[in-house]
């Protein structure tokens, strides 16, 4: 019997301890409940959060891609005929004008051929003239005169052909530009495969770049682009002048070319360029930070502060950048959007807002 009473006593003591522990825990919870639940009249705890006041601002949706600077015109100078170089009339790295003779190839044999052809042509012209006079007097037939005339025309054509061959011995600048380093010297024998030097026209320069196909409808001729190179921190501008009519099937990109002025020759062909292209611009846009957006099943929402309490509102969005997103509906100028604590806030929760700028 004594053991039975001992067990009952232990059970009673255990229950008493549990009641005492529960009462103590409740008192501690009340004392730490954000200002005292009993003293504060049951007032809920306020959340301290950051927020922004909505204002209209100008927004430009830029696309950043990489590109390459190209010469406006570029050619590797080569000869149409083989022969010995008898003269070089340009200085490496200098500007040359269109039509300037740059290189001369030995043409003495062609000059001799031309003199021979001209001699035959003059003789044939005299024969044709006499035949015309005889034909007028009826001394020869029309057939004999036609043969004389055909012989003269044939010799003129031969002389013209030799002149064309003679012109090929002079290599001229096809356009104005800067000529590069030469790879030949006077006296060397060159062939049509020999590259003499490179000629480039670098003012203006072309900017070659590609954009993903999803942006193809947002790019128009004469659109402005800005770019910079690794060689300089200066920002250069250009205008789109050509758009490839089709998408590259391998890369799914659209190739575009822009033209940029290069008066000081700071932009060198072959340079890497970082290109920024404005796809769209909104003058009165409403922007909020990306962290303020709360994805929900049917769209997006944000919390705003209204009368010291958090209110969840549905919004519709447009373009998103790395930092902000354009809100097309759901917010108005002057609304205070909460940018921190969005995932822990609830509807009508008291909030203390610290306004920040974006």
Secondary structure, 3 states (H helix, E strand, C coil): CHHHHHHHHHHHHHHHHHHHHHHHHHHHHHHCCCCCCCCCCCCCCCEEEEEEECCEEEEEEEEEEEEEEEEEEEEEEECCCCEEEEEECCCCCCEECCCCEEEEECCHHHHHHHHHHHHHHHHHHHHHHHHHHHHHHCCCCHHHHHHHHHHHHHHHHHHHHHHHHHHCCEEECCCCEEECCCCCCCCCEECCCCEEEEEEEEEEEEEEEEEEHHHHHHCCCCCEEEEEECCEEEEEEEEEEEECCCCECCCCEEEEEEEECCCCCCCCCCCEEEEEEEEEEEEEEEEEEHHHCEEECCEEEEEEEECCEEEEEEEEEEEECCCEEEEEECCCCCCEEECCCCCCCCCCCEEEEEECCC
